[in-house]
Amino acid sequence: MKKIIIISTMAGIVALFSLQSCTDSKGNTNLIPRNSEPIPVSVMALEKSSISEVIRASGQLGTNDETVLGFKTSGIVHSVLVKEGDAVKKGQVMATLDLREIDGYVSQAKHAYEKAQRDFQRARNLYKDSVATLEQLQNAETGLAVAKEQFETALFNKSYSTIHAVANGYVLKKFVNPGQVVDVGDPILLTNGAADAEWILKIGVSDKQWSSIALRSKAKVFIDAFPGRTFEGHVSRKAETSDPQTGAFTVELHVNPQGEKLASGMFGTAEITSEKTQSSWQIPYEAVLDADDDEGFVFVTNDNKTAVRQPVTIASFDGNTIHVSKGLENSSALIISGSAYLSDHSPITIIK
């Protein structure tokens, strides 16, 4: 009885190795050919073609009239009368400084101007009576002019110690709160004129992509807030220098809202059709194995009998096909199915 059990077990092991199998994506079990047997594969002819490169990049929406507002003078923030997202009207007061110190400067300049007026009038009367010289009169006149300019400057600075909306629009960002000490020109509020301005998508691209993009190039824009919608756009501006922090070049795209209500800060993705064409092989993405960034490998055959493992350089991927720029120069046919069972120089048989 023990011999029979051993023989049966050995027979089962032999059968197991003889009938290796796998299950495909549909649940069907297929036998895997042994290494000595030709592996059935499908192939496609390789032909190089020229295509326009599509550049993809993401960024945020804004308008072409976004304005950072600040105070003309330093001081303590007295009030911030708006919140982020508020709609504002042109001329509306949005933030003020504590004016006590500034009013002191205005008062000093006013008193100095009034004194200069009196000094000039006195010098003029004395000059008429031949008591004062012409030089004294001219010095008094100069002192009056200087005092007047200082007084006007103080009034001007006071007027810019209050921030008004420069146009109808929205508050995009608030940088400070009451009680903070700010310096001249520090950002206080960021606003836009979204009611009338043009919408812009700012994206960052590499130097190679930047050189491939031309002004007025058409683009498709996809905004996360509107799934399934495609917005028309075109390149309206290219930065001439890179961002010192990221190294990317900024490209601005004019976006047609097409009746939708857009908002600053919305995330969008652009597809820009490059003016330059590129020669490449278009192959199914299933044929590329172990892709990593712009590198991968495929299996090709030149004699329809042997598979050859071939490294390739990937130029782009459009969702359906992969564009290979290098690696297939000396290949005639690409293996597009059965690659999972192949190794370098595996025997193959072509199926249709």
PEMO-V92082 format. One record per residue. N is the residue number from 1. RES is the residue in one small letter. PSI is psi in degrees with one decimal (NA if undefined). NEAR is the number of other C-alpha atoms within 10 Angstrom. Layout:
# PEMO-V92082
n->N res->RES psi->PSI near->NEAR
n->N res->RES psi->PSI near->NEAR
This chain:
# PEMO-V92082
n->1 res->m psi->-40.5 near->5
n->2 res->k psi->-38.8 near->7
n->3 res->k psi->-40.9 near->8
n->4 res->i psi->-41.9 near->9
n->5 res->i psi->-42.8 near->10
n->6 res->i psi->-45.1 near->11
n->7 res->i psi->-42.0 near->10
n->8 res->s psi->-40.9 near->12
n->9 res->t psi->-45.5 near->12
n->10 res->m psi->-39.6 near->12
n->11 res->a psi->-36.5 near->11
n->12 res->g psi->-38.5 near->12
n->13 res->i psi->-43.3 near->11
n->14 res->v psi->-42.8 near->11
n->15 res->a psi->-36.5 near->11
n->16 res->l psi->-43.7 near->11
n->17 res->f psi->-28.3 near->10
n->18 res->s psi->-25.8 near->13
n->19 res->l psi->57.0 near->14
n->20 res->q psi->143.9 near->13
n->21 res->s psi->164.6 near->13
n->22 res->c psi->163.4 near->12
n->23 res->t psi->127.0 near->11
n->24 res->d psi->-176.0 near->9
n->25 res->s psi->-17.5 near->7
n->26 res->k psi->2.9 near->6
n->27 res->g psi->4.3 near->8
n->28 res->n psi->139.7 near->8
n->29 res->t psi->123.6 near->12
n->30 res->n psi->140.8 near->12
n->31 res->l psi->135.8 near->11
n->32 res->i psi->123.8 near->16
n->33 res->p psi->144.9 near->15
n->34 res->r psi->160.8 near->13
n->35 res->n psi->-30.0 near->12
n->36 res->s psi->-13.5 near->8
n->37 res->e psi->143.4 near->12
n->38 res->p psi->136.9 near->16
n->39 res->i psi->126.3 near->22
n->40 res->p psi->129.8 near->18
n->41 res->v psi->162.2 near->19
n->42 res->s psi->146.8 near->16
n->43 res->v psi->163.1 near->20
n->44 res->m psi->146.9 near->15
n->45 res->a psi->148.2 near->11
n->46 res->l psi->123.7 near->17
n->47 res->e psi->133.4 near->14
n->48 res->k psi->141.6 near->14
n->49 res->s psi->162.6 near->12
n->50 res->s psi->132.3 near->12
n->51 res->i psi->158.3 near->15
n->52 res->s psi->130.5 near->13
n->53 res->e psi->137.7 near->22
n->54 res->v psi->120.0 near->21
n->55 res->i psi->126.7 near->17
n->56 res->r psi->132.7 near->19
n->57 res->a psi->157.6 near->18
n->58 res->s psi->159.3 near->18
n->59 res->g psi->-165.4 near->20
n->60 res->q psi->149.0 near->16
n->61 res->l psi->145.9 near->24
n->62 res->g psi->-172.5 near->25
n->63 res->t psi->163.5 near->23
n->64 res->n psi->4.6 near->16
n->65 res->d psi->27.6 near->17
n->66 res->e psi->133.5 near->18
n->67 res->t psi->128.7 near->18
n->68 res->v psi->120.8 near->17
n->69 res->l psi->140.0 near->19
n->70 res->g psi->176.3 near->22
n->71 res->f psi->150.6 near->24
n->72 res->k psi->-22.4 near->18
n->73 res->t psi->162.5 near->20
n->74 res->s psi->163.4 near->19
n->75 res->g psi->-165.3 near->21
n->76 res->i psi->130.5 near->19
n->77 res->v psi->122.7 near->22
n->78 res->h psi->-44.2 near->17
n->79 res->s psi->147.4 near->17
n->80 res->v psi->111.6 near->21
n->81 res->l psi->4.3 near->12
n->82 res->v psi->161.4 near->18
n->83 res->k psi->162.8 near->14
n->84 res->e psi->131.3 near->14
n->85 res->g psi->-11.2 near->15
n->86 res->d psi->142.2 near->12
n->87 res->a psi->137.6 near->17
n->88 res->v psi->156.2 near->21
n->89 res->k psi->150.6 near->14
n->90 res->k psi->129.8 near->12
n->91 res->g psi->-10.7 near->12
n->92 res->q psi->135.9 near->15
n->93 res->v psi->127.6 near->16
n->94 res->m psi->-28.0 near->18
n->95 res->a psi->150.7 near->24
n->96 res->t psi->154.6 near->20
n->97 res->l psi->160.8 near->26
n->98 res->d psi->118.1 near->17
n->99 res->l psi->1.9 near->16
n->100 res->r psi->-45.4 near->11
n->101 res->e psi->-41.6 near->13
n->102 res->i psi->-40.5 near->19
n->103 res->d psi->-32.5 near->14
n->104 res->g psi->-41.4 near->12
n->105 res->y psi->-39.8 near->17
n->106 res->v psi->-42.2 near->21
n->107 res->s psi->-42.1 near->15
n->108 res->q psi->-44.4 near->15
n->109 res->a psi->-35.0 near->21
n->110 res->k psi->-44.5 near->19
n->111 res->h psi->-38.6 near->13
n->112 res->a psi->-36.6 near->18
n->113 res->y psi->-41.0 near->22
n->114 res->e psi->-39.2 near->15
n->115 res->k psi->-40.2 near->15
n->116 res->a psi->-34.6 near->21
n->117 res->q psi->-44.0 near->19
n->118 res->r psi->-42.1 near->13
n->119 res->d psi->-40.3 near->17
n->120 res->f psi->-41.4 near->21
n->121 res->q psi->-39.1 near->16
n->122 res->r psi->-43.3 near->15
n->123 res->a psi->-36.2 near->23
n->124 res->r psi->-42.0 near->21
n->125 res->n psi->-41.9 near->13
n->126 res->l psi->-35.3 near->16
n->127 res->y psi->-37.6 near->16
n->128 res->k psi->-34.5 near->13
n->129 res->d psi->7.5 near->10
n->130 res->s psi->24.9 near->10
n->131 res->v psi->-41.1 near->11
n->132 res->a psi->150.5 near->15
n->133 res->t psi->168.0 near->14
n->134 res->l psi->-36.2 near->15
n->135 res->e psi->-40.8 near->11
n->136 res->q psi->-39.5 near->15
n->137 res->l psi->-43.7 near->21
n->138 res->q psi->-37.6 near->14
n->139 res->n psi->-39.9 near->14
n->140 res->a psi->-38.0 near->21
n->141 res->e psi->-40.7 near->18
n->142 res->t psi->-42.4 near->14
n->143 res->g psi->-37.5 near->18
n->144 res->l psi->-44.1 near->22
n->145 res->a psi->-41.9 near->15
n->146 res->v psi->-44.4 near->15
n->147 res->a psi->-38.2 near->20
n->148 res->k psi->-44.4 near->19
n->149 res->e psi->-37.7 near->13
n->150 res->q psi->-37.5 near->19
n->151 res->f psi->-44.1 near->21
n->152 res->e psi->-36.7 near->16
n->153 res->t psi->-41.8 near->14
n->154 res->a psi->-41.3 near->21
n->155 res->l psi->-40.2 near->19
n->156 res->f psi->-46.1 near->13
n->157 res->n psi->-37.4 near->18
n->158 res->k psi->-39.1 near->19
n->159 res->s psi->-27.9 near->14
n->160 res->y psi->18.4 near->15
n->161 res->s psi->5.4 near->23
n->162 res->t psi->131.9 near->22
n->163 res->i psi->126.1 near->21
n->164 res->h psi->151.6 near->18
n->165 res->a psi->130.9 near->22
n->166 res->v psi->-15.0 near->17
n->167 res->a psi->164.4 near->19
n->168 res->n psi->131.5 near->17
n->169 res->g psi->-144.8 near->22
n->170 res->y psi->152.4 near->24
n->171 res->v psi->118.8 near->23
n->172 res->l psi->-36.6 near->21
n->173 res->k psi->142.6 near->17
n->174 res->k psi->124.7 near->18
n->175 res->f psi->-20.3 near->13
n->176 res->v psi->169.2 near->17
n->177 res->n psi->160.7 near->15
n->178 res->p psi->142.3 near->15
n->179 res->g psi->-15.5 near->14
n->180 res->q psi->143.3 near->13
n->181 res->v psi->127.4 near->14
n->182 res->v psi->154.9 near->18
n->183 res->d psi->174.0 near->14
n->184 res->v psi->125.8 near->12
n->185 res->g psi->-1.2 near->13
n->186 res->d psi->140.9 near->17
n->187 res->p psi->129.9 near->17
n->188 res->i psi->-49.2 near->20
n->189 res->l psi->148.9 near->23
n->190 res->l psi->122.9 near->17
n->191 res->t psi->167.4 near->27
n->192 res->n psi->174.5 near->25
n->193 res->g psi->57.6 near->23
n->194 res->a psi->-20.2 near->23
n->195 res->a psi->-30.4 near->13
n->196 res->d psi->-17.8 near->12
n->197 res->a psi->169.7 near->14
n->198 res->e psi->145.8 near->15
n->199 res->w psi->136.6 near->22
n->200 res->i psi->135.2 near->25
n->201 res->l psi->118.3 near->29
n->202 res->k psi->124.0 near->24
n->203 res->i psi->158.3 near->20
n->204 res->g psi->132.0 near->21
n->205 res->v psi->164.4 near->19
n->206 res->s psi->169.0 near->14
n->207 res->d psi->-34.7 near->13
n->208 res->k psi->-42.9 near->9
n->209 res->q psi->-39.5 near->18
n->210 res->w psi->-42.0 near->19
n->211 res->s psi->-19.5 near->13
n->212 res->s psi->-8.2 near->17
n->213 res->i psi->132.3 near->22
n->214 res->a psi->150.2 near->18
n->215 res->l psi->141.3 near->14
n->216 res->r psi->2.8 near->13
n->217 res->s psi->137.2 near->15
n->218 res->k psi->152.5 near->20
n->219 res->a psi->152.0 near->24
n->220 res->k psi->134.2 near->17
n->221 res->v psi->131.2 near->25
n->222 res->f psi->122.2 near->19
n->223 res->i psi->128.9 near->21
n->224 res->d psi->-32.7 near->12
n->225 res->a psi->-13.9 near->12
n->226 res->f psi->72.8 near->12
n->227 res->p psi->137.7 near->8
n->228 res->g psi->-10.0 near->9
n->229 res->r psi->143.1 near->12
n->230 res->t psi->123.6 near->15
n->231 res->f psi->142.0 near->17
n->232 res->e psi->145.8 near->17
n->233 res->g psi->171.2 near->24
n->234 res->h psi->158.7 near->23
n->235 res->v psi->122.7 near->21
n->236 res->s psi->-19.4 near->17
n->237 res->r psi->142.7 near->16
n->238 res->k psi->126.3 near->17
n->239 res->a psi->141.7 near->13
n->240 res->e psi->-8.9 near->10
n->241 res->t psi->156.9 near->11
n->242 res->s psi->159.8 near->15
n->243 res->d psi->125.5 near->12
n->244 res->p psi->-21.6 near->8
n->245 res->q psi->-43.7 near->6
n->246 res->t psi->-23.5 near->8
n->247 res->g psi->-1.7 near->13
n->248 res->a psi->154.8 near->18
n->249 res->f psi->133.7 near->20
n->250 res->t psi->131.0 near->20
n->251 res->v psi->131.5 near->22
n->252 res->e psi->133.9 near->23
n->253 res->l psi->129.1 near->28
n->254 res->h psi->129.0 near->24
n->255 res->v psi->129.2 near->23
n->256 res->n psi->115.1 near->15
n->257 res->p psi->-18.8 near->14
n->258 res->q psi->44.1 near->11
n->259 res->g psi->-6.4 near->6
n->260 res->e psi->150.3 near->9
n->261 res->k psi->105.2 near->8
n->262 res->l psi->165.0 near->16
n->263 res->a psi->143.0 near->17
n->264 res->s psi->138.8 near->20
n->265 res->g psi->-10.8 near->13
n->266 res->m psi->143.2 near->14
n->267 res->f psi->134.6 near->17
n->268 res->g psi->157.8 near->19
n->269 res->t psi->135.6 near->20
n->270 res->a psi->143.9 near->26
n->271 res->e psi->111.2 near->17
n->272 res->i psi->128.1 near->25
n->273 res->t psi->116.8 near->20
n->274 res->s psi->151.5 near->21
n->275 res->e psi->-18.5 near->16
n->276 res->k psi->145.0 near->14
n->277 res->t psi->156.3 near->14
n->278 res->q psi->134.4 near->15
n->279 res->s psi->130.0 near->16
n->280 res->s psi->168.9 near->20
n->281 res->w psi->131.6 near->22
n->282 res->q psi->118.6 near->20
n->283 res->i psi->155.0 near->21
n->284 res->p psi->143.6 near->15
n->285 res->y psi->-23.0 near->16
n->286 res->e psi->-20.5 near->13
n->287 res->a psi->-15.2 near->20
n->288 res->v psi->128.0 near->22
n->289 res->l psi->148.1 near->15
n->290 res->d psi->46.3 near->9
n->291 res->a psi->134.6 near->15
n->292 res->d psi->108.0 near->10
n->293 res->d psi->-111.8 near->10
n->294 res->d psi->18.6 near->13
n->295 res->e psi->151.1 near->16
n->296 res->g psi->-171.3 near->17
n->297 res->f psi->156.7 near->18
n->298 res->v psi->172.3 near->23
n->299 res->f psi->132.3 near->28
n->300 res->v psi->167.6 near->28
n->301 res->t psi->142.0 near->20
n->302 res->n psi->-12.9 near->13
n->303 res->d psi->3.2 near->10
n->304 res->n psi->18.5 near->16
n->305 res->k psi->-25.0 near->15
n->306 res->t psi->136.4 near->19
n->307 res->a psi->138.2 near->26
n->308 res->v psi->127.7 near->20
n->309 res->r psi->123.5 near->16
n->310 res->q psi->116.9 near->17
n->311 res->p psi->144.6 near->17
n->312 res->v psi->159.8 near->18
n->313 res->t psi->125.4 near->18
n->314 res->i psi->124.8 near->22
n->315 res->a psi->-43.9 near->18
n->316 res->s psi->169.2 near->19
n->317 res->f psi->122.7 near->16
n->318 res->d psi->13.1 near->11
n->319 res->g psi->-24.8 near->8
n->320 res->n psi->-43.1 near->11
n->321 res->t psi->155.9 near->15
n->322 res->i psi->136.8 near->20
n->323 res->h psi->117.1 near->24
n->324 res->v psi->125.9 near->23
n->325 res->s psi->-17.8 near->19
n->326 res->k psi->144.5 near->15
n->327 res->g psi->-17.3 near->16
n->328 res->l psi->18.9 near->21
n->329 res->e psi->-37.2 near->11
n->330 res->n psi->22.4 near->9
n->331 res->s psi->145.4 near->16
n->332 res->s psi->-29.4 near->16
n->333 res->a psi->139.6 near->20
n->334 res->l psi->133.5 near->23
n->335 res->i psi->120.5 near->23
n->336 res->i psi->-8.4 near->19
n->337 res->s psi->150.3 near->16
n->338 res->g psi->2.4 near->15
n->339 res->s psi->-27.1 near->21
n->340 res->a psi->-23.5 near->9
n->341 res->y psi->1.2 near->14
n->342 res->l psi->154.0 near->21
n->343 res->s psi->172.1 near->14
n->344 res->d psi->128.4 near->12
n->345 res->h psi->26.0 near->14
n->346 res->s psi->142.6 near->18
n->347 res->p psi->143.1 near->18
n->348 res->i psi->161.4 near->21
n->349 res->t psi->135.1 near->14
n->350 res->i psi->130.3 near->13
n->351 res->i psi->156.2 near->10
n->352 res->k psi->NA near->6
